[in-house]
């Protein structure tokens, strides 16, 4: 369990912790991230309730419902702390936002269609998701030495994440012992693919912003200058129409 500050910092020390410190240093961005985490946790809890409805295994049903209750509790913790931080801030100031992939929370079921996968695949996915969330939350807790209240929230959530990692792996081994390693490998490959898509989307957005900026400041000014010069050559006021064009207005053309 992560009950001692030294143990948390010792496990996650390094450049990623330094990056987490920079990401979480801004109070407004910290509050918005906590509210985003709350939404993800609540959504994951709803999906787990749906999984409990679908399974015929009484053990999994009980565990999924317990897991769903934990996710809802985490959502409440993140939401309360996020709102408490926002209440102390100047809301007129523009927030310093970051892409989600730079400060991911627990991905929950990550838009996984619960009805479309088997229980073994779901357990493998949950185990990997909880493991990744635990690593990230340890890093965030280590970076929040200056905010004990938010750090306590992450430490509380981490204790549940350890249990979630343990039960999902144990149940995966019980439900599909011969497919355990294959399902975990497939789940890791799927997470790598989704990470690639997130990074590719962020890169595409950055390239698009650069291209549009270049077009606006480099390509458009010459056309604007030519249009202004052409406008200067225009005679102001009404212009007489040639006699051959000044016919009766009796037709459409």
C-alpha positions as CSV (number, residue, x, y, z in Angstrom):
1,X,0.0,0.0,0.0
2,X,1.1,3.6,-0.7
3,X,1.0,4.9,2.9
4,X,4.4,6.5,3.1
5,X,5.5,9.5,1.1
6,X,9.1,8.3,0.6
7,X,7.8,5.0,-0.9
8,X,5.7,6.8,-3.4
9,X,8.5,9.1,-4.5
10,X,11.0,6.3,-4.6
11,X,8.9,4.2,-7.0
12,X,8.2,6.9,-9.5
13,X,11.3,9.2,-9.4
14,X,12.6,10.2,-12.8
15,X,11.9,12.4,-15.8
16,X,8.2,11.3,-16.0
17,X,7.8,12.6,-12.4
18,X,9.3,15.9,-13.4
19,X,6.9,16.1,-16.4
20,X,4.0,15.3,-14.1
21,X,5.2,18.0,-11.7
22,X,5.0,20.6,-14.6
23,X,1.6,19.3,-15.8
24,X,0.1,19.5,-12.3
25,X,1.8,22.7,-11.2
26,X,-1.0,25.0,-12.6
27,X,-4.0,25.0,-10.1
28,X,-6.6,25.6,-12.7
29,X,-5.3,22.8,-15.0
30,X,-5.2,20.6,-11.9
31,X,-8.8,21.2,-11.2
32,X,-9.9,20.6,-14.7
33,X,-8.0,17.3,-14.9
34,X,-9.6,16.1,-11.7
35,X,-13.1,16.9,-13.1
36,X,-12.1,15.0,-16.3
37,X,-11.0,12.0,-14.2
38,X,-14.3,12.1,-12.3
39,X,-16.2,11.8,-15.6
40,X,-14.1,8.9,-16.7
41,X,-14.4,7.1,-13.4
42,X,-18.2,7.5,-13.4
43,X,-18.5,6.3,-17.0
44,X,-16.4,3.2,-16.2
45,X,-18.6,2.5,-13.2
46,X,-21.7,2.5,-15.4
47,X,-20.0,0.1,-17.9
48,X,-19.1,-2.3,-15.0
49,X,-22.7,-2.4,-13.9
50,X,-23.6,-3.3,-17.4
51,X,-21.0,-6.1,-17.3
52,X,-22.4,-7.4,-14.1
53,X,-25.8,-7.6,-15.8
54,X,-24.4,-9.5,-18.7
55,X,-22.3,-12.1,-16.9
56,X,-23.8,-15.4,-15.8
57,X,-20.9,-15.9,-13.3
58,X,-22.0,-15.0,-9.8
59,X,-18.5,-14.4,-8.6
60,X,-17.8,-11.9,-11.5
61,X,-21.1,-10.3,-10.9
62,X,-20.3,-9.6,-7.3
63,X,-16.8,-8.3,-8.1
64,X,-18.0,-6.1,-10.9
65,X,-20.6,-4.5,-8.7
66,X,-18.0,-3.9,-6.0
67,X,-15.7,-2.4,-8.6
68,X,-18.4,-0.2,-10.0
69,X,-19.1,1.1,-6.5
70,X,-15.4,1.9,-6.1
71,X,-15.3,3.8,-9.4
72,X,-18.3,5.9,-8.3
73,X,-16.6,6.7,-5.1
74,X,-13.4,7.7,-7.0
75,X,-15.6,9.9,-9.2
76,X,-17.0,11.6,-6.2
77,X,-13.5,12.2,-4.7
78,X,-12.1,13.7,-7.9
79,X,-15.2,15.8,-8.4
80,X,-15.3,17.2,-4.9
81,X,-11.6,18.1,-5.0
82,X,-11.8,19.6,-8.4
83,X,-14.7,21.8,-7.5
84,X,-13.0,22.8,-4.3
85,X,-9.9,23.9,-6.3
86,X,-12.0,25.8,-8.8
87,X,-13.7,27.7,-6.0
88,X,-10.4,29.2,-5.0
89,X,-9.4,30.3,-8.5
90,X,-10.0,33.3,-10.7
91,X,-12.3,31.8,-13.3
92,X,-11.9,34.7,-15.7
93,X,-8.3,33.7,-16.4
94,X,-7.9,31.5,-19.5
95,X,-7.1,27.9,-18.5
96,X,-3.8,26.3,-19.5
97,X,-5.1,23.2,-21.2
98,X,-3.1,20.1,-22.2
99,X,-4.0,17.2,-24.5
100,X,-5.5,14.2,-22.6
101,X,-2.6,12.0,-23.5
102,X,-0.1,14.1,-21.5
103,X,-2.0,13.6,-18.3
104,X,-4.1,10.5,-18.7
105,X,-6.3,9.3,-15.9
106,X,-7.8,5.9,-15.6
107,X,-9.1,5.1,-19.1
108,X,-12.0,3.1,-17.7
109,X,-13.3,0.8,-20.4
110,X,-11.9,3.3,-22.9
111,X,-15.0,3.2,-25.1
112,X,-15.0,-0.6,-25.1
113,X,-18.3,-2.1,-26.0
114,X,-19.0,-4.3,-23.1
115,X,-21.7,-6.3,-25.0
116,X,-19.3,-7.1,-27.8
117,X,-16.5,-8.8,-25.8
118,X,-16.3,-11.9,-23.7
119,X,-15.7,-11.9,-20.0
120,X,-12.1,-13.1,-20.4
121,X,-11.3,-10.2,-22.8
122,X,-13.0,-7.8,-20.4
123,X,-11.0,-9.0,-17.4
124,X,-7.7,-8.7,-19.4
125,X,-8.6,-5.2,-20.5
126,X,-9.6,-4.1,-16.9
127,X,-6.4,-5.5,-15.5
128,X,-4.2,-3.6,-18.0
129,X,-6.3,-0.4,-17.5
130,X,-6.0,-0.6,-13.7
131,X,-2.3,-1.3,-13.9
132,X,-1.7,1.7,-16.2
133,X,-3.9,4.0,-14.0
134,X,-2.0,2.9,-10.9
135,X,1.4,3.8,-12.5
136,X,0.0,7.2,-13.5
137,X,-1.6,8.0,-10.2
138,X,1.6,7.1,-8.3
139,X,3.4,9.6,-10.5
140,X,0.8,12.3,-9.9
141,X,0.8,11.7,-6.1
142,X,4.6,12.1,-6.1
143,X,4.3,15.4,-8.0
144,X,1.7,16.9,-5.7
145,X,3.8,17.4,-2.6
146,X,2.7,21.0,-2.5
147,X,-1.0,20.0,-2.5
148,X,-1.6,17.5,0.3
149,X,-5.4,17.4,-0.2
150,X,-5.2,16.4,-3.9
151,X,-2.3,14.0,-3.1
152,X,-4.5,12.3,-0.4
153,X,-7.2,11.8,-3.1
154,X,-4.8,9.9,-5.3
155,X,-3.4,7.9,-2.4
156,X,-7.0,6.8,-1.5
157,X,-7.7,5.8,-5.1
158,X,-4.5,3.9,-5.4
159,X,-5.4,1.6,-2.6
160,X,-8.5,0.5,-4.5
161,X,-6.5,0.2,-7.8
162,X,-4.2,-2.3,-6.2
163,X,-7.2,-4.5,-5.3
164,X,-8.7,-4.1,-8.8
165,X,-5.4,-5.2,-10.4
166,X,-5.3,-8.3,-8.1
167,X,-8.9,-9.5,-8.6
168,X,-9.0,-9.0,-12.4
169,X,-5.8,-11.0,-12.8
170,X,-7.0,-13.7,-10.5
171,X,-10.4,-14.0,-12.2
172,X,-8.8,-14.0,-15.6
173,X,-6.6,-16.9,-14.5
174,X,-9.7,-18.7,-13.2
175,X,-12.0,-18.0,-16.2
176,X,-9.4,-18.7,-19.0
177,X,-6.2,-20.1,-17.6
178,X,-5.0,-21.4,-21.0
179,X,-5.6,-18.0,-22.7
180,X,-4.4,-15.7,-19.9
181,X,-1.0,-14.7,-21.5
182,X,-2.5,-14.4,-25.0
183,X,-5.3,-12.1,-23.8
184,X,-3.0,-9.9,-21.9
185,X,-0.6,-9.7,-24.9
186,X,-3.6,-8.8,-27.2
187,X,-4.8,-6.2,-24.7
188,X,-1.3,-4.6,-24.6
189,X,-1.2,-4.5,-28.4
190,X,-4.6,-2.8,-28.4
191,X,-3.5,-0.2,-25.9
192,X,-0.4,0.6,-27.9
193,X,-2.5,1.0,-31.0
194,X,-4.9,3.4,-29.2
195,X,-1.9,5.3,-27.8
196,X,-0.5,5.6,-31.4
197,X,-3.8,6.9,-32.6
198,X,-4.0,9.5,-29.8
199,X,-0.4,10.7,-30.6
200,X,-1.1,10.7,-34.3
201,X,-4.3,12.8,-33.8
202,X,-2.3,15.3,-31.6
203,X,0.4,15.5,-34.2
204,X,-2.1,16.0,-37.0
205,X,-3.8,18.8,-35.1
206,X,-0.4,20.5,-34.5
207,X,0.6,20.2,-38.2
208,X,-2.9,21.5,-39.2
209,X,-2.5,24.5,-36.9
210,X,1.0,25.3,-38.4
211,X,-0.2,25.0,-42.0
212,X,-3.3,27.2,-41.4
213,X,-1.1,29.8,-39.6
214,X,1.4,29.8,-42.6
215,X,-1.5,30.2,-45.0
216,X,-3.0,33.1,-43.0
217,X,0.2,35.1,-42.5
218,X,2.2,34.2,-45.7
219,X,-0.2,33.2,-48.5
220,X,-3.2,35.5,-47.9
221,X,-1.4,38.9,-47.5
222,X,-0.3,39.0,-51.2
223,X,-3.9,38.3,-52.4
224,X,-5.2,40.9,-50.0
225,X,-2.6,43.4,-51.4
226,X,-3.6,42.7,-55.0
227,X,-7.3,43.1,-54.1
228,X,-6.6,46.4,-52.5
229,X,-4.6,47.7,-55.5
230,X,-7.4,46.6,-57.9
231,X,-10.0,48.4,-55.7
232,X,-8.0,51.6,-56.0
233,X,-8.3,51.5,-59.8
234,X,-12.1,51.3,-59.6
235,X,-13.9,54.6,-60.3
236,X,-16.0,55.6,-57.3
237,X,-19.7,56.2,-57.7
238,X,-21.9,55.2,-60.7
239,X,-20.4,54.0,-63.9
240,X,-22.2,54.7,-67.3
241,X,-23.3,51.6,-69.2
242,X,-22.5,51.3,-72.9
243,X,-25.4,52.0,-75.3
244,X,-25.4,48.5,-76.7
245,X,-25.9,47.1,-73.2
246,X,-28.5,49.6,-72.2
247,X,-31.5,47.8,-73.6
248,X,-35.0,47.4,-72.3
249,X,-35.5,45.3,-69.2
250,X,-38.2,43.1,-70.8
251,X,-36.4,39.8,-70.4
252,X,-34.5,37.8,-67.9
253,X,-31.2,38.4,-69.7
